[in-house]
Amino acid sequence: MTPEIVHYDQRPELWQRFSDVFVGILPEYNLHGDVLDAGYWERLHEIFGRYQLALVGPDDEISATARGIPTRWDGTPMGLGPGVEAAIETAFTLHDAGREPNTLCALGIEVAPGHQGAGLGTAMLHALQATARESGFSQVIVPARPSWKDRYPLVAIERYARWTTDDGLPFDPWLRTQVRAGGKLSIPTSRSSLITGTVADWESWTGMRFPDSDDYVIPGGLATVRIDRDADLGTYWEPSVWVVHESGVC
C-alpha cells in the first residue's frame, strides 16, 4: 500500500492516536499555548477538518501530519501578522462572520520518530499546497518554527533568520527545506505564540527549577522564558519566520 494523505473529516479516529505517535516531537510546553487552550483546538477539527492532514501507510501507520487553517491575507509582509496565534484567531473570526478566506495558513508539520530524514516534511508541504489548490487558494503561508533555533535561544529571531550557509541558503534546516521546496522567506516575528503558566507549570514542563525571578534558557526553547516568582507566572513568546509558498492554483 502506497502511503496516502488522509484528512480529519475522512477518518477522525486516526487523530485519537496522534498523542502517542508524535510524543516528544515538541517540548511539553508547546502543547499549552494560550490561544489553543482557549477552546480553538476542538473547533479546529470540527470546523476545519479537511485542512488537518495525515500521511497514512500500511496497517494505518501514521508517519507525518500537517495542520492548516483558511484565512485571509492581503499579500504584503506586514499583512502576515504577528504569527501563528493571530492567524488562528483571524481564521475563526472570518468563519464566524461568514467571510471568505483566500489563503491557507499552515499551523504545523510534524514527522513521526522513525520516519524523519526521509523528506516527509517536504511531502507534507506539498500536501498543504494541494489542499490549498483544491480550495481555490493561491498561496500557503507558513509561520515556520526553525528547527535549530533552540541551539541559539539568546539570538534574536531577526538575526537568526538572516543566517545563511556558504551556498546562500538559509542556515536553519527547516527554513532551508522550505526554500528548496519553492518557499520564499518573508518576515520573522518574535511573538508568534504565547505560552503562560505558573512557576510550578513551567517546572513540570521543563524538568527545571526556577529559584528566582529571571529570564531562563529552557530545553527546546527558541527563546527564553521569563519567570516572575512574585506573580507566580512564567511567560514564553515563541518566535517564527513567515514563509510563503505558491499553491499553483490557476
C-alpha positions in Angstrom: 0.0 0.0 0.0 1.4 3.4 -1.0 1.1 6.0 1.8 -1.8 8.3 1.2 -2.9 11.7 2.5 -6.0 11.5 4.7 -7.8 14.5 6.2 -9.6 14.5 9.5 -13.1 14.6 8.1 -12.4 11.3 6.3 -11.0 9.3 9.2 -11.3 11.2 12.5 -10.5 8.1 14.6 -6.9 8.3 13.4 -6.4 11.5 15.3 -7.0 9.7 18.6 -3.5 8.1 18.2 -1.6 11.3 17.5 -0.6 12.0 21.1 1.2 8.6 21.1 2.6 8.8 17.6 4.1 12.2 17.9 5.1 12.2 21.6 8.2 14.1 22.3 8.4 15.9 18.9 7.7 19.2 20.5 8.5 20.3 24.1 5.7 19.8 26.5 5.0 23.5 27.0 4.3 23.8 23.3 1.1 21.8 23.9 -0.2 24.5 26.2 -0.4 27.7 24.0 -2.7 30.3 25.4 -4.8 30.6 22.2 -5.3 26.9 21.6 -6.1 26.4 25.3 -8.8 29.0 24.9 -11.0 26.4 23.0 -9.8 26.8 19.5 -8.2 23.3 19.3 -11.5 21.4 19.5 -13.2 23.8 17.0 -10.2 23.4 14.6 -11.1 19.8 13.9 -14.8 20.3 13.9 -14.8 23.2 11.5 -11.6 22.9 9.6 -11.2 19.1 9.5 -10.4 19.0 5.8 -7.2 21.0 6.4 -5.9 18.6 9.1 -3.8 16.0 7.2 -2.1 12.8 8.0 0.2 10.6 5.9 -1.0 7.0 6.4 0.7 3.9 5.2 0.2 0.1 5.6 -1.6 -1.1 8.7 -2.7 2.5 9.2 0.8 3.6 10.3 0.8 7.4 10.7 4.2 8.8 9.6 3.6 12.6 9.3 0.9 15.2 9.9 0.3 18.8 8.6 -2.3 21.2 10.1 -3.7 24.2 8.3 -6.4 26.8 8.6 -8.0 29.0 6.0 -7.5 32.7 6.5 -7.2 36.0 4.6 -4.0 37.7 3.5 -3.5 40.9 1.6 -0.3 39.7 0.0 2.0 42.1 2.0 4.7 41.1 4.5 3.0 43.2 7.2 -0.3 41.7 6.4 1.0 38.3 7.6 0.6 39.4 11.1 2.5 38.6 14.3 2.4 34.9 14.0 0.5 31.6 14.3 -1.8 32.5 17.2 -3.0 35.7 15.5 -3.6 33.7 12.3 -5.8 31.2 14.2 -7.8 34.0 15.8 -8.3 35.7 12.4 -9.4 32.5 10.7 -12.1 31.8 13.3 -13.2 35.5 13.2 -13.6 35.1 9.4 -15.5 31.9 9.7 -17.9 33.1 12.4 -18.6 36.3 10.4 -19.3 34.3 7.2 -16.4 35.9 5.3 -14.5 34.1 2.6 -10.8 33.1 3.1 -8.2 33.3 0.3 -5.1 31.7 1.8 -4.2 28.6 3.7 -2.0 29.1 6.8 0.0 26.1 8.0 -0.2 25.6 11.7 2.5 22.9 11.9 4.1 19.9 10.2 5.4 17.0 12.2 7.2 13.8 11.2 7.0 10.8 13.5 10.1 9.3 15.0 11.5 6.6 12.8 10.4 8.5 9.6 12.5 11.6 10.0 15.1 12.4 7.3 13.1 10.8 4.6 11.7 14.0 3.0 8.3 13.7 4.6 8.3 17.4 5.8 8.6 18.4 2.1 5.8 15.9 1.2 3.5 17.4 3.8 4.3 20.9 2.5 3.2 19.7 -1.0 0.1 18.2 0.6 -0.9 21.5 2.1 -0.3 23.2 -1.3 -2.6 20.6 -3.0 -5.2 21.2 -0.3 -5.0 24.9 -0.9 -5.4 24.4 -4.7 -8.5 22.3 -4.1 -9.9 25.2 -2.1 -9.0 27.7 -4.7 -6.4 29.4 -2.6 -3.3 30.7 -4.4 -0.9 30.7 -1.5 0.1 28.8 1.6 1.7 30.9 4.3 3.8 29.1 7.0 4.8 30.6 10.4 7.8 28.3 10.5 9.3 27.1 13.8 13.0 27.0 12.9 14.4 23.6 13.9 17.9 24.8 15.1 16.8 28.0 16.9 16.8 26.1 20.2 20.6 25.9 19.9 20.7 29.8 19.8 17.9 30.9 22.2 19.7 34.2 23.0 20.0 35.3 19.4 17.1 37.5 18.1 15.0 35.8 15.5 15.6 38.7 13.2 19.3 37.9 13.2 18.9 34.2 13.1 16.6 34.3 10.1 19.3 36.1 8.1 22.0 33.5 8.7 22.9 31.5 5.6 25.1 28.6 4.5 28.1 29.1 2.1 25.7 28.4 -0.8 23.4 31.2 0.2 20.6 29.0 1.5 19.1 29.5 5.0 21.3 28.3 7.8 18.3 26.7 9.6 17.5 23.2 8.2 13.7 23.6 8.2 13.8 27.0 6.6 16.3 25.6 4.1 13.9 22.7 3.3 11.1 25.2 2.7 13.2 27.3 0.3 14.2 24.2 -1.6 10.5 23.3 -1.8 9.8 26.7 -3.5 9.0 28.8 -0.5 10.1 32.4 -0.1 11.2 33.7 3.3 9.3 36.7 4.5 9.4 38.5 7.8 10.5 36.9 11.1 8.3 37.5 14.2 9.4 37.4 17.8 5.9 36.9 19.2 4.3 34.2 17.2 2.9 32.1 20.0 2.3 32.9 23.7 2.6 30.3 26.4 2.0 31.2 30.1 1.7 29.1 33.2 2.5 29.1 36.9 6.0 28.6 38.1 5.0 25.0 39.0 3.7 24.5 35.5 7.0 25.6 34.0 9.0 23.4 36.3 6.8 20.5 35.4 7.0 21.2 31.6 10.8 21.7 31.6 12.1 19.5 34.4 13.9 22.5 35.8 13.8 24.5 39.0 13.4 28.3 38.9 14.7 29.6 42.2 14.5 33.3 41.4 12.7 35.7 39.0 14.8 36.0 35.8 15.0 35.0 32.1 15.9 31.3 31.7 17.1 29.2 28.8 14.9 26.1 28.7 15.1 22.7 27.0 14.0 23.0 23.4 13.2 26.7 23.8 13.6 29.0 20.8 13.8 31.9 23.2 14.0 32.4 27.0 11.1 32.1 29.4 10.5 35.0 31.8 9.9 33.7 35.4 8.2 36.1 37.8 8.0 34.3 41.2 6.2 37.2 42.9 3.4 36.9 40.3 3.8 33.1 40.1 3.9 33.4 36.4 6.2 32.2 33.6 5.8 33.9 30.2 7.3 32.5 27.0 6.9 34.0 23.5 7.9 31.6 20.7 9.3 33.2 17.6 8.8 32.1 14.0 9.6 33.0 10.4 7.0 33.5 7.8 7.5 31.6 4.6 5.2 32.0 1.5 4.5 29.1 -0.9 2.5 29.4 -4.1 -0.1 26.7 -4.4 -0.1 26.6 -8.2 -3.9 27.4 -8.5 -4.8 28.8 -11.9 
